[in-house]
Amino acid sequence: MINENVIKGQWKVIKGEAQKLWGKVTDDEWDQTRGNVAEMEGLLQRKMGYQQDEAKSELHNFLGRFNAGTGSGNEFPEYDAPEKESRPYHDVVMEEDTGVGSTNEVETDKTY
């Protein structure tokens, strides 16, 4: 079961991402659904040519990325975002400005 309150709370973000994914559906058409899952499924059927089961599956998988699942027996698992990759932090030490534009970089073991 999809939590429509979550959808409505994140509507601008969800609508923008949906527009990127299903470009044949206009901004106004998404707005007309008012975040109603059944209406969104019907819209995908009409505009994208999906069968009913395909529209439901595609939409629910998409909405799962926004944690719109209830977490209680939801047949559409929530999206697991990849862990943020840590990158080494570089300290840049500037020596006397000679006007030449050179720097001495010192790499540290710091990771953020």
Chimera marker file (.cmm) of the C-alpha trace (Angstrom):
<marker_set name="trace">
<marker id="1" x="0.000" y="0.000" z="0.000" r="1" g="1" b="0" radius="0.5"/>
<marker id="2" x="1.341" y="3.412" z="-0.934" r="1" g="1" b="0" radius="0.5"/>
<marker id="3" x="1.081" y="6.255" z="1.576" r="1" g="1" b="0" radius="0.5"/>
<marker id="4" x="-0.562" y="9.113" z="-0.341" r="1" g="1" b="0" radius="0.5"/>
<marker id="5" x="0.187" y="11.579" z="2.474" r="1" g="1" b="0" radius="0.5"/>
<marker id="6" x="3.899" y="11.093" z="1.790" r="1" g="1" b="0" radius="0.5"/>
<marker id="7" x="3.262" y="11.649" z="-1.917" r="1" g="1" b="0" radius="0.5"/>
<marker id="8" x="1.355" y="14.853" z="-1.274" r="1" g="1" b="0" radius="0.5"/>
<marker id="9" x="4.033" y="16.079" z="1.136" r="1" g="1" b="0" radius="0.5"/>
<marker id="10" x="6.753" y="15.615" z="-1.487" r="1" g="1" b="0" radius="0.5"/>
<marker id="11" x="4.578" y="16.415" z="-4.491" r="1" g="1" b="0" radius="0.5"/>
<marker id="12" x="6.819" y="19.017" z="-6.164" r="1" g="1" b="0" radius="0.5"/>
<marker id="13" x="9.854" y="16.723" z="-6.089" r="1" g="1" b="0" radius="0.5"/>
<marker id="14" x="7.890" y="13.637" z="-7.122" r="1" g="1" b="0" radius="0.5"/>
<marker id="15" x="6.152" y="15.481" z="-9.949" r="1" g="1" b="0" radius="0.5"/>
<marker id="16" x="9.458" y="16.834" z="-11.252" r="1" g="1" b="0" radius="0.5"/>
<marker id="17" x="11.089" y="13.404" z="-11.252" r="1" g="1" b="0" radius="0.5"/>
<marker id="18" x="8.000" y="11.832" z="-12.835" r="1" g="1" b="0" radius="0.5"/>
<marker id="19" x="8.113" y="14.455" z="-15.575" r="1" g="1" b="0" radius="0.5"/>
<marker id="20" x="11.719" y="13.487" z="-16.334" r="1" g="1" b="0" radius="0.5"/>
<marker id="21" x="10.849" y="9.795" z="-16.443" r="1" g="1" b="0" radius="0.5"/>
<marker id="22" x="7.543" y="10.027" z="-18.309" r="1" g="1" b="0" radius="0.5"/>
<marker id="23" x="8.033" y="13.076" z="-20.518" r="1" g="1" b="0" radius="0.5"/>
<marker id="24" x="4.829" y="12.497" z="-22.500" r="1" g="1" b="0" radius="0.5"/>
<marker id="25" x="2.826" y="13.416" z="-19.405" r="1" g="1" b="0" radius="0.5"/>
<marker id="26" x="2.511" y="17.170" z="-18.984" r="1" g="1" b="0" radius="0.5"/>
<marker id="27" x="2.956" y="19.146" z="-15.790" r="1" g="1" b="0" radius="0.5"/>
<marker id="28" x="-0.742" y="20.065" z="-15.841" r="1" g="1" b="0" radius="0.5"/>
<marker id="29" x="-1.765" y="16.426" z="-16.228" r="1" g="1" b="0" radius="0.5"/>
<marker id="30" x="0.308" y="15.452" z="-13.181" r="1" g="1" b="0" radius="0.5"/>
<marker id="31" x="-1.298" y="18.299" z="-11.227" r="1" g="1" b="0" radius="0.5"/>
<marker id="32" x="-4.783" y="17.080" z="-12.175" r="1" g="1" b="0" radius="0.5"/>
<marker id="33" x="-4.101" y="13.763" z="-10.406" r="1" g="1" b="0" radius="0.5"/>
<marker id="34" x="-3.539" y="15.666" z="-7.131" r="1" g="1" b="0" radius="0.5"/>
<marker id="35" x="-1.166" y="12.887" z="-6.060" r="1" g="1" b="0" radius="0.5"/>
<marker id="36" x="-3.914" y="10.263" z="-6.183" r="1" g="1" b="0" radius="0.5"/>
<marker id="37" x="-2.213" y="6.944" z="-6.992" r="1" g="1" b="0" radius="0.5"/>
<marker id="38" x="-5.153" y="5.465" z="-8.926" r="1" g="1" b="0" radius="0.5"/>
<marker id="39" x="-5.386" y="8.585" z="-11.085" r="1" g="1" b="0" radius="0.5"/>
<marker id="40" x="-1.637" y="8.551" z="-11.655" r="1" g="1" b="0" radius="0.5"/>
<marker id="41" x="-1.827" y="4.905" z="-12.766" r="1" g="1" b="0" radius="0.5"/>
<marker id="42" x="-4.657" y="5.761" z="-15.190" r="1" g="1" b="0" radius="0.5"/>
<marker id="43" x="-2.645" y="8.672" z="-16.554" r="1" g="1" b="0" radius="0.5"/>
<marker id="44" x="0.308" y="6.377" z="-17.283" r="1" g="1" b="0" radius="0.5"/>
<marker id="45" x="-2.011" y="3.952" z="-19.039" r="1" g="1" b="0" radius="0.5"/>
<marker id="46" x="-3.470" y="6.674" z="-21.261" r="1" g="1" b="0" radius="0.5"/>
<marker id="47" x="-0.306" y="8.634" z="-22.035" r="1" g="1" b="0" radius="0.5"/>
<marker id="48" x="2.357" y="5.917" z="-22.021" r="1" g="1" b="0" radius="0.5"/>
<marker id="49" x="0.280" y="3.023" z="-23.347" r="1" g="1" b="0" radius="0.5"/>
<marker id="50" x="0.926" y="0.846" z="-20.295" r="1" g="1" b="0" radius="0.5"/>
<marker id="51" x="-1.362" y="-2.020" z="-19.389" r="1" g="1" b="0" radius="0.5"/>
<marker id="52" x="-2.994" y="-1.691" z="-15.956" r="1" g="1" b="0" radius="0.5"/>
<marker id="53" x="-0.566" y="-4.040" z="-14.168" r="1" g="1" b="0" radius="0.5"/>
<marker id="54" x="2.426" y="-2.434" z="-15.862" r="1" g="1" b="0" radius="0.5"/>
<marker id="55" x="1.313" y="1.091" z="-14.893" r="1" g="1" b="0" radius="0.5"/>
<marker id="56" x="0.772" y="0.010" z="-11.289" r="1" g="1" b="0" radius="0.5"/>
<marker id="57" x="4.150" y="-1.729" z="-11.075" r="1" g="1" b="0" radius="0.5"/>
<marker id="58" x="6.084" y="1.116" z="-12.720" r="1" g="1" b="0" radius="0.5"/>
<marker id="59" x="4.411" y="3.791" z="-10.597" r="1" g="1" b="0" radius="0.5"/>
<marker id="60" x="4.778" y="1.916" z="-7.320" r="1" g="1" b="0" radius="0.5"/>
<marker id="61" x="8.443" y="1.167" z="-7.977" r="1" g="1" b="0" radius="0.5"/>
<marker id="62" x="8.984" y="4.838" z="-8.799" r="1" g="1" b="0" radius="0.5"/>
<marker id="63" x="7.138" y="6.066" z="-5.698" r="1" g="1" b="0" radius="0.5"/>
<marker id="64" x="9.098" y="3.652" z="-3.520" r="1" g="1" b="0" radius="0.5"/>
<marker id="65" x="12.164" y="5.804" z="-4.203" r="1" g="1" b="0" radius="0.5"/>
<marker id="66" x="10.495" y="8.544" z="-2.180" r="1" g="1" b="0" radius="0.5"/>
<marker id="67" x="9.761" y="6.269" z="0.797" r="1" g="1" b="0" radius="0.5"/>
<marker id="68" x="6.061" y="6.442" z="0.046" r="1" g="1" b="0" radius="0.5"/>
<marker id="69" x="5.588" y="2.882" z="1.336" r="1" g="1" b="0" radius="0.5"/>
<marker id="70" x="3.933" y="2.341" z="4.688" r="1" g="1" b="0" radius="0.5"/>
<marker id="71" x="6.626" y="-0.045" z="5.914" r="1" g="1" b="0" radius="0.5"/>
<marker id="72" x="4.005" y="-2.535" z="7.078" r="1" g="1" b="0" radius="0.5"/>
<marker id="73" x="3.764" y="-5.395" z="4.626" r="1" g="1" b="0" radius="0.5"/>
<marker id="74" x="4.218" y="-3.128" z="1.633" r="1" g="1" b="0" radius="0.5"/>
<marker id="75" x="4.650" y="-5.233" z="-1.468" r="1" g="1" b="0" radius="0.5"/>
<marker id="76" x="6.668" y="-2.405" z="-2.986" r="1" g="1" b="0" radius="0.5"/>
<marker id="77" x="9.916" y="-2.123" z="-0.997" r="1" g="1" b="0" radius="0.5"/>
<marker id="78" x="11.300" y="1.281" z="-0.183" r="1" g="1" b="0" radius="0.5"/>
<marker id="79" x="14.184" y="2.502" z="-2.270" r="1" g="1" b="0" radius="0.5"/>
<marker id="80" x="17.596" y="1.922" z="-0.705" r="1" g="1" b="0" radius="0.5"/>
<marker id="81" x="19.726" y="4.949" z="-1.498" r="1" g="1" b="0" radius="0.5"/>
<marker id="82" x="23.383" y="4.128" z="-2.072" r="1" g="1" b="0" radius="0.5"/>
<marker id="83" x="25.652" y="5.089" z="0.760" r="1" g="1" b="0" radius="0.5"/>
<marker id="84" x="27.406" y="8.384" z="0.328" r="1" g="1" b="0" radius="0.5"/>
<marker id="85" x="30.906" y="7.832" z="-0.958" r="1" g="1" b="0" radius="0.5"/>
<marker id="86" x="33.556" y="9.350" z="1.258" r="1" g="1" b="0" radius="0.5"/>
<marker id="87" x="36.249" y="11.335" z="-0.455" r="1" g="1" b="0" radius="0.5"/>
<marker id="88" x="39.638" y="12.354" z="0.837" r="1" g="1" b="0" radius="0.5"/>
<marker id="89" x="39.887" y="15.923" z="2.020" r="1" g="1" b="0" radius="0.5"/>
<marker id="90" x="42.768" y="17.951" z="0.640" r="1" g="1" b="0" radius="0.5"/>
<marker id="91" x="44.386" y="20.745" z="2.598" r="1" g="1" b="0" radius="0.5"/>
<marker id="92" x="45.830" y="23.380" z="0.320" r="1" g="1" b="0" radius="0.5"/>
<marker id="93" x="48.693" y="25.326" z="1.820" r="1" g="1" b="0" radius="0.5"/>
<marker id="94" x="49.466" y="28.616" z="0.122" r="1" g="1" b="0" radius="0.5"/>
<marker id="95" x="52.968" y="29.918" z="0.340" r="1" g="1" b="0" radius="0.5"/>
<marker id="96" x="54.048" y="33.494" z="-0.227" r="1" g="1" b="0" radius="0.5"/>
<marker id="97" x="52.233" y="35.012" z="-3.187" r="1" g="1" b="0" radius="0.5"/>
<marker id="98" x="54.864" y="35.370" z="-5.891" r="1" g="1" b="0" radius="0.5"/>
<marker id="99" x="52.381" y="36.201" z="-8.616" r="1" g="1" b="0" radius="0.5"/>
<marker id="100" x="53.332" y="33.021" z="-10.475" r="1" g="1" b="0" radius="0.5"/>
<marker id="101" x="50.223" y="31.113" z="-9.404" r="1" g="1" b="0" radius="0.5"/>
<marker id="102" x="51.880" y="28.070" z="-7.849" r="1" g="1" b="0" radius="0.5"/>
<marker id="103" x="50.588" y="26.211" z="-4.796" r="1" g="1" b="0" radius="0.5"/>
<marker id="104" x="51.967" y="23.428" z="-2.693" r="1" g="1" b="0" radius="0.5"/>
<marker id="105" x="49.258" y="20.865" z="-1.981" r="1" g="1" b="0" radius="0.5"/>
<marker id="106" x="49.506" y="18.671" z="1.059" r="1" g="1" b="0" radius="0.5"/>
<marker id="107" x="47.244" y="15.617" z="1.009" r="1" g="1" b="0" radius="0.5"/>
<marker id="108" x="46.033" y="14.476" z="4.398" r="1" g="1" b="0" radius="0.5"/>
<marker id="109" x="44.425" y="11.258" z="5.586" r="1" g="1" b="0" radius="0.5"/>
<marker id="110" x="41.216" y="13.053" z="6.523" r="1" g="1" b="0" radius="0.5"/>
<marker id="111" x="38.044" y="11.572" z="5.047" r="1" g="1" b="0" radius="0.5"/>
<marker id="112" x="34.610" y="13.243" z="5.161" r="1" g="1" b="0" radius="0.5"/>
<link id1="1" id2="2" r="1" g="1" b="0" radius="0.2"/>
<link id1="2" id2="3" r="1" g="1" b="0" radius="0.2"/>
<link id1="3" id2="4" r="1" g="1" b="0" radius="0.2"/>
<link id1="4" id2="5" r="1" g="1" b="0" radius="0.2"/>
<link id1="5" id2="6" r="1" g="1" b="0" radius="0.2"/>
<link id1="6" id2="7" r="1" g="1" b="0" radius="0.2"/>
<link id1="7" id2="8" r="1" g="1" b="0" radius="0.2"/>
<link id1="8" id2="9" r="1" g="1" b="0" radius="0.2"/>
<link id1="9" id2="10" r="1" g="1" b="0" radius="0.2"/>
<link id1="10" id2="11" r="1" g="1" b="0" radius="0.2"/>
<link id1="11" id2="12" r="1" g="1" b="0" radius="0.2"/>
<link id1="12" id2="13" r="1" g="1" b="0" radius="0.2"/>
<link id1="13" id2="14" r="1" g="1" b="0" radius="0.2"/>
<link id1="14" id2="15" r="1" g="1" b="0" radius="0.2"/>
<link id1="15" id2="16" r="1" g="1" b="0" radius="0.2"/>
<link id1="16" id2="17" r="1" g="1" b="0" radius="0.2"/>
<link id1="17" id2="18" r="1" g="1" b="0" radius="0.2"/>
<link id1="18" id2="19" r="1" g="1" b="0" radius="0.2"/>
<link id1="19" id2="20" r="1" g="1" b="0" radius="0.2"/>
<link id1="20" id2="21" r="1" g="1" b="0" radius="0.2"/>
<link id1="21" id2="22" r="1" g="1" b="0" radius="0.2"/>
<link id1="22" id2="23" r="1" g="1" b="0" radius="0.2"/>
<link id1="23" id2="24" r="1" g="1" b="0" radius="0.2"/>
<link id1="24" id2="25" r="1" g="1" b="0" radius="0.2"/>
<link id1="25" id2="26" r="1" g="1" b="0" radius="0.2"/>
<link id1="26" id2="27" r="1" g="1" b="0" radius="0.2"/>
<link id1="27" id2="28" r="1" g="1" b="0" radius="0.2"/>
<link id1="28" id2="29" r="1" g="1" b="0" radius="0.2"/>
<link id1="29" id2="30" r="1" g="1" b="0" radius="0.2"/>
<link id1="30" id2="31" r="1" g="1" b="0" radius="0.2"/>
<link id1="31" id2="32" r="1" g="1" b="0" radius="0.2"/>
<link id1="32" id2="33" r="1" g="1" b="0" radius="0.2"/>
<link id1="33" id2="34" r="1" g="1" b="0" radius="0.2"/>
<link id1="34" id2="35" r="1" g="1" b="0" radius="0.2"/>
<link id1="35" id2="36" r="1" g="1" b="0" radius="0.2"/>
<link id1="36" id2="37" r="1" g="1" b="0" radius="0.2"/>
<link id1="37" id2="38" r="1" g="1" b="0" radius="0.2"/>
<link id1="38" id2="39" r="1" g="1" b="0" radius="0.2"/>
<link id1="39" id2="40" r="1" g="1" b="0" radius="0.2"/>
<link id1="40" id2="41" r="1" g="1" b="0" radius="0.2"/>
<link id1="41" id2="42" r="1" g="1" b="0" radius="0.2"/>
<link id1="42" id2="43" r="1" g="1" b="0" radius="0.2"/>
<link id1="43" id2="44" r="1" g="1" b="0" radius="0.2"/>
<link id1="44" id2="45" r="1" g="1" b="0" radius="0.2"/>
<link id1="45" id2="46" r="1" g="1" b="0" radius="0.2"/>
<link id1="46" id2="47" r="1" g="1" b="0" radius="0.2"/>
<link id1="47" id2="48" r="1" g="1" b="0" radius="0.2"/>
<link id1="48" id2="49" r="1" g="1" b="0" radius="0.2"/>
<link id1="49" id2="50" r="1" g="1" b="0" radius="0.2"/>
<link id1="50" id2="51" r="1" g="1" b="0" radius="0.2"/>
<link id1="51" id2="52" r="1" g="1" b="0" radius="0.2"/>
<link id1="52" id2="53" r="1" g="1" b="0" radius="0.2"/>
<link id1="53" id2="54" r="1" g="1" b="0" radius="0.2"/>
<link id1="54" id2="55" r="1" g="1" b="0" radius="0.2"/>
<link id1="55" id2="56" r="1" g="1" b="0" radius="0.2"/>
<link id1="56" id2="57" r="1" g="1" b="0" radius="0.2"/>
<link id1="57" id2="58" r="1" g="1" b="0" radius="0.2"/>
<link id1="58" id2="59" r="1" g="1" b="0" radius="0.2"/>
<link id1="59" id2="60" r="1" g="1" b="0" radius="0.2"/>
<link id1="60" id2="61" r="1" g="1" b="0" radius="0.2"/>
<link id1="61" id2="62" r="1" g="1" b="0" radius="0.2"/>
<link id1="62" id2="63" r="1" g="1" b="0" radius="0.2"/>
<link id1="63" id2="64" r="1" g="1" b="0" radius="0.2"/>
<link id1="64" id2="65" r="1" g="1" b="0" radius="0.2"/>
<link id1="65" id2="66" r="1" g="1" b="0" radius="0.2"/>
<link id1="66" id2="67" r="1" g="1" b="0" radius="0.2"/>
<link id1="67" id2="68" r="1" g="1" b="0" radius="0.2"/>
<link id1="68" id2="69" r="1" g="1" b="0" radius="0.2"/>
<link id1="69" id2="70" r="1" g="1" b="0" radius="0.2"/>
<link id1="70" id2="71" r="1" g="1" b="0" radius="0.2"/>
<link id1="71" id2="72" r="1" g="1" b="0" radius="0.2"/>
<link id1="72" id2="73" r="1" g="1" b="0" radius="0.2"/>
<link id1="73" id2="74" r="1" g="1" b="0" radius="0.2"/>
<link id1="74" id2="75" r="1" g="1" b="0" radius="0.2"/>
<link id1="75" id2="76" r="1" g="1" b="0" radius="0.2"/>
<link id1="76" id2="77" r="1" g="1" b="0" radius="0.2"/>
<link id1="77" id2="78" r="1" g="1" b="0" radius="0.2"/>
<link id1="78" id2="79" r="1" g="1" b="0" radius="0.2"/>
<link id1="79" id2="80" r="1" g="1" b="0" radius="0.2"/>
<link id1="80" id2="81" r="1" g="1" b="0" radius="0.2"/>
<link id1="81" id2="82" r="1" g="1" b="0" radius="0.2"/>
<link id1="82" id2="83" r="1" g="1" b="0" radius="0.2"/>
<link id1="83" id2="84" r="1" g="1" b="0" radius="0.2"/>
<link id1="84" id2="85" r="1" g="1" b="0" radius="0.2"/>
<link id1="85" id2="86" r="1" g="1" b="0" radius="0.2"/>
<link id1="86" id2="87" r="1" g="1" b="0" radius="0.2"/>
<link id1="87" id2="88" r="1" g="1" b="0" radius="0.2"/>
<link id1="88" id2="89" r="1" g="1" b="0" radius="0.2"/>
<link id1="89" id2="90" r="1" g="1" b="0" radius="0.2"/>
<link id1="90" id2="91" r="1" g="1" b="0" radius="0.2"/>
<link id1="91" id2="92" r="1" g="1" b="0" radius="0.2"/>
<link id1="92" id2="93" r="1" g="1" b="0" radius="0.2"/>
<link id1="93" id2="94" r="1" g="1" b="0" radius="0.2"/>
<link id1="94" id2="95" r="1" g="1" b="0" radius="0.2"/>
<link id1="95" id2="96" r="1" g="1" b="0" radius="0.2"/>
<link id1="96" id2="97" r="1" g="1" b="0" radius="0.2"/>
<link id1="97" id2="98" r="1" g="1" b="0" radius="0.2"/>
<link id1="98" id2="99" r="1" g="1" b="0" radius="0.2"/>
<link id1="99" id2="100" r="1" g="1" b="0" radius="0.2"/>
<link id1="100" id2="101" r="1" g="1" b="0" radius="0.2"/>
<link id1="101" id2="102" r="1" g="1" b="0" radius="0.2"/>
<link id1="102" id2="103" r="1" g="1" b="0" radius="0.2"/>
<link id1="103" id2="104" r="1" g="1" b="0" radius="0.2"/>
<link id1="104" id2="105" r="1" g="1" b="0" radius="0.2"/>
<link id1="105" id2="106" r="1" g="1" b="0" radius="0.2"/>
<link id1="106" id2="107" r="1" g="1" b="0" radius="0.2"/>
<link id1="107" id2="108" r="1" g="1" b="0" radius="0.2"/>
<link id1="108" id2="109" r="1" g="1" b="0" radius="0.2"/>
<link id1="109" id2="110" r="1" g="1" b="0" radius="0.2"/>
<link id1="110" id2="111" r="1" g="1" b="0" radius="0.2"/>
<link id1="111" id2="112" r="1" g="1" b="0" radius="0.2"/>
</marker_set>
